Amino acid sequence: MRAALLFVQTSKDSWHQDSNQVYLEKISRMLPFDVVAVKSDSSGRKEKDRKITAEDSRLLKVLSPDDWVIAFDEKGKTFSSSREFSQFLVKKLEMGKARVVFIIGGAFGLGPEVRARANEFISLSPLTMNHQVASLVALEQIYRALTIWKGIPYHNE
């Protein structure tokens, strides 16, 4: 049982890298986990389709055929609580796939190829957020879900 967070990275801000590292270390104590950033395409906003296609290609190269892919999308499945998300995550981790991979797209979201490869879509929020913030929120929620599962005091109800 392994998991990963895969996201499109446009810059390497130290606060983002430091925060990701903190949660990577915490999560890795409970579960083999990787955080993988793929470089954003350098095309400008006027070349949106080219940018999405290039980023899709980079994301797909990181995936294995037997990965269970969960894409974050503001229109995806929502959870009523962190406990419900924890149950969802544990179910996915225990289903026997080699790896559960969460994906966050770039500035224009995920393209059709990654969307077709995704096994399901979940929402962090109905609001759109910067991919750096989204990755940090995703890592914190994954960590929270694992602490609930393992009975580690972190989540307060």
N, C-alpha and C positions, 0 to 999 in steps of 0.2 A: 504494500500500500504506500503510494507516493503521491505527491501533489506539487503543483507549481502555479505561479502567477506569471503570465506572459502579457507584456504591454508594449505599446509603441512609445518610444522616448524621443522627445524633441530637444531636450536639454539635459545637462547633468548638474542640476543644482545640488549643492552640498546638503541642504536641509532634506531634500527628497531622498538622496542616497543614504544619508545617516538614518532617517526614519525607517526606510525599507530594511536597512541592516538590523536595526533594533528588533523589528517584528520577525525578520527571517531567523534570527537567533532564537527568539522565543518559540516560534512555531517549530523549528527544527529539533527542539528538545522533545517534542511529542510525535513528530511525523517527519520523515524525509521530505524536504520541501526546497524548491528552487524558485528564485525570482529571476526572470529572464526579460531583459529589455532589448527590443529590436529597434534599430535606428529608424527614425521617421524619414520619409522620402523628402528630399530637398526641394521638390516642386512647390511652386507658389500656390496661393489660394485659387488663382484662375485656372490651375491645372488640377482641379479636385479629383477628377476621375483617374488621371495618371497616378496621383498621390495615393489614392485608395488602392489601386491595383498593385502598385509597388509594395505598399505596406502589407497587403494581403499575402503577397508572395513571400515576404520575409517572415511573417507569422507562420505560414503553412510549413516552411522549412524546419521550424523548431518542433513541429508536432510529429508524433509517431502514429502509425495507422491504428494502433490499439489504445490510444489515449481517449479518455472520455472528456469531451470539450464542453465547457460551460462558458458561454459568452455573456459578459455584462452588457446590458442594453436597457435604457430607461423604460422600454415597453415590455420588458421581460417579466417573469413571475416575481411576485412580491411576497414577502414574508411578514407575518403579523408580529413576530418577536425574534429575538436572538436565539431563544430556545428552539423555535421552529426551524430557523436556519441551521442550527446545530444538528438537529435530527436529519435534515436534508443532506448536509455535508457528510455525516457519518454513513448514511445509507449509500451515498455515492462512493465513499472510500471503501466500503465493505462489499461492493458488488463484484469485485474480482478483476477490475481493469488494472492494467499496469500503472496507470497514472491518471489522476484527475487534474485537468488543466483549466484554470480560469483565464479568460482573455479580456483585455481592455484595449479598445481600438484607439486610433489617433484622433486628430482634431475633427475629422469628418466621419468618424465611426468606423465600423467594420464594413468591408465590401462583400459582394455576393459570394466570393469563393470561401471566405472564412465563415460567413453566415451559413453556407451550405454544409460546411464541415462541422459546425457546432451541433452538439447533441441536444442542447437546450439553452435557453436564455433566462437570465435572472436580472433583477433590477437592484441596484444599490439605492436608487432614489428616482423619483419621476423627474427630478431636476437634472439638467446637463451640468457636468462638472469637468474641470481640467483633468487630464489623464493622470497628472501627478497626485492630485488630491484623491481621485478615484482609486488609484493603486494603494494609497495609504489607508483609505477607508476599507477597501477590500481586505487588506492584510490584517487590519485590526479586527474586522468581523470574523475572518477565518481563525485568528488567534482566540477570540472570544468563544467561538463555536467549539473549538477544541478543548478549551478549559471547562466548558459546560459538560462536554462528553466525558472528560477525564475526572470531573469532580474537583477541579482545582479552584480555590477561591479567587475569583476575579470578577465574575458577573454577579451583580447584585439585583435581586428581584424584590 
